[in-house]
Amino acid sequence: MHIIQIIPTYSGGGAEILARELHRGMLERDQESSIIFFCANPRREKPGVRGEHFLGFQNPRSPGIALSLRRVIRRIITKQQGPFVLHLHLTWGLFYGVVASAGLDIPTIYTIHNTADRHQKYAGAKLLFSTFFKRVDRLVAISESDSRNSFPTWLSIPSNKITVIPNGARLFSDIKFEGAATSSAKLVVVAVGSLIHRKGFDSLIEGIGTTTDIVESATIVGEGPDREALEDQISRHSMKQVITLAGWQENIAHFYARANVAVISSRWEAFGLVAIEALSTGLPLVSAEVPGLKNVLSGCESVFWYRSGSPTELAKALERVHDARRAGTDFSKSSKNFAANFGMGAMVSKYAELYDRALVQN
């Protein structure tokens, strides 16, 4: 069996991490695997992982992708030994993957990575998504709430066509914290995610603006189209000395090691991969109370919930963490024990089983 994954970009969020780690996990199992990115290789001179293919497009929606993608798929199935399974990620991975593989008779799996019911927002979207979903053999949701939200009843998808496979996370349980973060009486905040509206970093900035007496610094790690707006917001609140936009970083562990609390300010999430990564370090987590996160993190004693979209409630949650730290509460054990349930190995095993079933049912 040879797995061919298709995803538009190399980095940017949880979906890209999942796809790359799934590819590595399959190779570690001595399972043949390829992964095709629409973008150029971001590493340039650095050696890549075996089986990586880069189409070289700057725009992940470029019409030329379909033909280029089909050429690469055909080259793989011609030169490599099958049978093959196609695994698509994200909306444009679905669209171009289905078009590029037409007529090749390869069982196809599509993982939907968020809970935004975009299928109903635009004219003709219902027909478009219905058409493409019918071309896919198996649909994967990354949480129970995501399964309900992402595949609404009007799509008429049989329940036996949908599989729930929770995301695996990179676990940083061996991280060594820097002394300045652990000894600081104030909070040293870290937040990780793309700079887009749904991540709610505007609310985080507003919330920190009302808690500067207990927050020493805050670092937001990620990149995206909202950078300029967030920079303007930071400037308006005169918080350049407190809040840093660090951009996209390969070494996330470095930023966790310099913090004593993590924050997820999302307006909605399907799973919250970053939440598990943060907890795996032993940090406490301030989290917006949205269905995807609530479903995954329920029962973790190290999570401090607040009402999503409310800077005031976020500030109060930070104050509760500050008070708990002053009282000597150690979050390390509960955070790490909870995160240990979501390692990459379990996710890779479940996808391997799904690939096997897809071949049998095809």
C-alpha positions in Angstrom: 0.0 0.0 0.0 1.2 3.5 -0.9 -0.4 6.6 0.7 -0.5 9.8 -1.3 -1.5 12.9 0.8 -2.4 16.2 -0.8 -2.4 19.5 1.0 -2.1 23.1 -0.3 0.7 24.5 2.0 3.6 23.2 4.0 2.9 25.3 7.1 0.3 27.5 8.5 -1.7 25.6 11.1 -2.7 22.3 12.6 -3.7 20.6 9.4 -0.3 21.1 7.9 1.4 19.7 11.0 -1.0 16.7 11.0 -0.3 15.9 7.4 3.5 16.2 7.8 3.6 14.1 10.9 1.2 11.5 9.4 3.6 11.2 6.5 6.6 10.7 8.8 4.7 8.3 10.9 3.9 6.1 7.9 7.5 6.1 6.8 8.6 5.1 10.3 6.2 2.1 10.0 8.0 1.1 6.8 4.8 2.1 4.9 5.3 3.7 1.5 4.1 7.3 1.6 4.1 10.5 -0.5 2.9 14.0 0.3 2.2 16.6 -2.3 2.2 20.3 -1.5 0.9 23.0 -3.9 3.6 25.5 -2.7 7.4 25.7 -3.2 9.8 24.0 -0.8 10.2 26.4 2.1 13.4 24.7 3.3 15.3 25.5 0.1 18.8 24.0 0.6 17.9 21.9 3.6 17.3 18.2 2.9 13.7 17.2 2.8 11.8 14.1 4.0 11.6 11.2 1.6 8.4 11.2 -0.4 7.8 15.0 -0.3 6.7 16.7 -3.6 6.4 20.5 -4.1 4.4 21.9 -7.1 5.9 25.4 -6.7 2.8 27.5 -6.8 2.6 30.8 -4.8 -1.2 30.8 -4.9 -2.8 27.6 -3.5 -5.9 28.3 -5.6 -4.1 28.7 -9.0 -6.0 26.9 -11.8 -2.8 25.4 -13.0 -2.5 23.2 -9.9 -5.0 20.6 -11.2 -2.9 19.6 -14.2 0.4 19.8 -12.3 -1.0 17.7 -9.5 -2.3 15.1 -11.9 1.1 14.8 -13.5 2.7 14.1 -10.1 0.1 11.6 -9.0 0.4 9.7 -12.3 4.2 9.7 -11.9 3.9 8.3 -8.4 1.5 5.5 -9.4 3.6 4.7 -12.5 7.0 4.5 -10.6 5.8 3.2 -7.2 4.2 -0.1 -6.2 0.5 0.0 -5.2 -2.2 -0.3 -4.3 -2.7 3.4 -3.6 -4.8 5.5 -1.3 -5.4 9.2 -1.8 -5.7 11.4 1.3 -6.9 15.0 0.8 -6.7 17.9 3.3 -8.4 21.3 3.4 -10.9 22.7 1.0 -8.5 23.3 -2.0 -6.8 20.0 -1.4 -10.3 18.4 -1.8 -11.2 20.4 -4.9 -8.0 19.9 -6.8 -7.3 16.4 -5.5 -10.7 15.1 -6.7 -10.2 16.8 -10.1 -6.6 15.7 -10.6 -7.4 12.0 -9.7 -10.5 11.7 -11.9 -10.5 8.3 -13.7 -7.5 6.9 -11.8 -9.6 4.6 -9.6 -7.9 5.4 -6.4 -9.8 5.1 -3.1 -10.0 8.6 -1.6 -10.2 10.0 1.9 -10.8 13.6 2.9 -10.1 15.0 6.4 -12.0 18.2 7.2 -10.0 20.2 9.7 -12.4 22.8 11.1 -16.0 23.4 12.3 -16.8 26.3 10.0 -19.9 25.3 8.1 -18.8 27.2 5.0 -20.9 24.9 2.9 -24.0 27.1 3.6 -22.4 30.6 3.4 -22.2 31.1 -0.4 -24.6 30.7 -3.3 -24.1 27.4 -4.9 -21.9 26.1 -2.1 -24.3 23.3 -1.2 -24.2 21.9 -4.7 -20.4 22.3 -5.0 -19.6 20.6 -1.7 -22.2 17.9 -2.3 -20.7 17.1 -5.6 -17.1 16.8 -4.3 -18.0 14.9 -1.1 -19.8 12.3 -3.3 -16.5 11.7 -5.1 -14.8 10.8 -1.8 -15.0 7.3 -0.3 -14.4 8.2 3.3 -14.8 11.5 5.3 -12.8 12.1 8.5 -13.8 14.5 11.2 -11.3 15.3 13.9 -13.8 15.5 16.8 -17.3 14.5 17.6 -18.5 18.1 17.5 -16.7 18.6 14.2 -18.5 15.6 12.8 -21.9 17.2 13.6 -20.9 20.7 12.4 -18.9 19.9 9.3 -21.3 17.4 7.6 -24.8 18.9 8.0 -27.9 16.8 7.3 -28.6 18.4 3.9 -25.5 16.7 2.5 -27.2 13.4 3.1 -23.9 11.6 3.9 -24.4 8.1 5.3 -23.1 7.9 8.9 -21.0 4.9 8.0 -19.0 7.0 5.5 -17.8 9.3 8.3 -15.0 8.4 10.7 -13.9 10.4 13.7 -10.1 10.4 14.2 -8.8 12.9 16.9 -5.7 14.8 15.9 -2.4 13.6 17.3 -0.2 16.3 18.8 3.5 16.8 19.1 4.2 16.3 22.8 6.9 18.4 24.5 6.9 16.7 27.8 10.7 16.9 28.1 10.9 20.6 27.7 13.3 22.6 29.9 11.8 25.8 31.1 13.9 29.0 31.3 14.4 30.2 34.8 13.0 33.7 34.1 9.6 32.3 33.2 9.2 30.0 36.2 10.5 32.5 38.7 8.5 35.5 37.4 5.8 36.6 39.8 3.9 37.9 36.7 2.5 35.9 33.8 4.6 35.2 30.8 2.0 34.4 28.1 2.4 32.4 24.9 -0.2 31.9 22.2 0.3 29.9 19.0 -1.8 30.1 15.8 -2.3 31.7 12.4 -3.0 35.4 12.5 -6.6 35.1 11.3 -9.9 36.3 12.7 -11.1 33.0 14.1 -8.0 32.7 16.3 -9.3 35.7 18.3 -5.9 37.3 18.9 -7.6 40.7 18.9 -9.5 39.6 22.0 -6.3 38.4 23.6 -4.6 41.8 23.0 -7.6 43.6 24.5 -7.7 41.2 27.5 -4.0 41.7 28.2 -4.4 45.4 27.9 -6.5 45.3 31.1 -4.2 43.0 33.0 -0.8 44.6 32.5 -0.3 44.6 36.3 -0.1 40.8 36.3 1.3 40.2 32.7 5.0 40.7 32.2 4.9 39.8 28.5 3.0 38.0 25.8 4.3 36.3 22.6 2.0 35.3 19.7 3.7 32.8 17.5 2.2 32.5 14.0 1.8 34.3 10.7 -1.2 35.4 8.6 -3.2 38.1 6.9 -4.3 39.8 10.1 -0.7 40.8 11.1 -1.0 44.5 10.1 -4.4 44.9 12.0 -3.0 43.3 15.1 0.2 45.4 15.0 -2.0 48.5 14.7 -4.1 47.3 17.7 -0.9 46.7 19.8 0.3 50.2 18.9 -3.0 51.9 19.7 -2.9 50.3 23.2 0.8 51.2 23.6 1.8 47.6 24.3 4.7 47.1 22.0 6.9 46.5 25.0 4.5 43.8 26.3 3.2 42.0 23.2 5.3 40.5 20.5 4.2 39.0 17.2 7.0 36.4 16.6 5.9 35.2 13.2 5.8 31.6 12.0 8.5 29.5 13.8 9.7 26.0 13.2 10.8 25.5 16.9 7.6 26.1 18.9 9.1 24.4 22.0 11.5 27.3 22.4 8.6 29.7 23.0 6.8 27.4 25.4 10.0 27.1 27.4 10.0 30.9 27.9 6.4 31.0 29.2 4.4 30.1 32.3 0.9 30.1 30.8 -0.6 29.4 27.4 -3.7 31.0 25.9 -6.1 29.9 23.2 -8.4 32.7 22.3 -10.2 31.1 19.3 -13.7 32.0 18.3 -14.1 28.4 17.2 -12.0 25.3 16.8 -12.4 21.8 15.5 -9.9 20.1 17.8 -7.3 22.5 19.2 -4.0 20.8 18.4 -2.1 23.7 20.0 -4.0 23.1 23.2 -2.6 19.6 23.6 0.9 20.7 22.6 0.8 23.5 25.2 -0.5 21.2 28.0 2.2 18.6 27.1 4.8 21.0 28.4 3.2 21.2 31.8 1.8 24.7 31.3 -1.6 25.8 32.5 -3.9 26.8 29.7 -6.4 29.7 29.4 -8.9 28.6 26.8 -12.0 30.0 25.0 -15.0 27.9 25.7 -16.0 26.7 22.2 -17.4 23.3 21.3 -14.3 21.8 19.7 -12.1 22.7 22.6 -14.6 21.9 25.2 -15.1 18.5 23.7 -11.4 17.7 23.7 -10.2 19.4 26.9 -13.1 18.5 29.2 -11.9 17.1 32.5 -8.4 18.7 32.4 -7.8 20.4 35.7 -5.1 22.7 34.2 -7.6 24.5 31.9 -9.1 27.8 32.8 -12.2 28.5 30.7 -13.6 31.8 29.6 -16.4 33.0 27.3 -15.1 33.2 23.7 -14.9 36.7 22.3 -14.9 38.4 25.7 -11.6 40.2 26.5 -13.0 40.9 30.0 -13.6 37.2 30.7 -10.2 36.3 29.3 -8.6 38.8 31.6 -10.4 37.2 34.6 -9.2 33.8 33.6 -5.6 35.1 33.5 -6.2 36.5 37.0 -7.3 33.1 38.2 -4.1 31.6 36.8 -2.1 34.3 38.5 -3.8 33.7 41.8 -3.2 29.9 41.5 0.5 30.4 40.8 0.8 32.7 43.8 -0.8 30.0 45.9 1.8 27.5 44.8 -0.3 25.4 42.5 1.8 23.0 40.3 0.0 22.3 37.0 2.8 20.2 35.5 1.5 16.7 36.3 -2.2 17.2 35.4 -1.3 19.0 32.2 1.2 16.4 31.0 -0.9 13.4 32.0 -3.9 14.8 30.1 -1.9 15.6 27.0 -0.3 12.1 26.9 -3.6 10.7 25.6 -3.2 12.5 22.3 0.2 11.5 21.0 0.9 11.2 17.2 1.3 7.4 17.5 -2.4 6.8 18.2 -3.5 9.0 15.4 -1.1 7.3 12.9 -2.4 3.9 13.9 -6.1 4.9 13.4 -5.3 6.3 9.9 -3.4 3.2 9.0 -6.5 1.2 9.9 -8.7 3.5 7.9 -6.4 3.2 4.8 -6.7 -0.6 5.1 -10.5 -0.4 5.3 -10.6 2.0 2.3 -8.7 -0.5 0.1 -10.9 -3.5 1.2 -14.2 -1.5 0.6 -13.0 -0.2 -2.8 
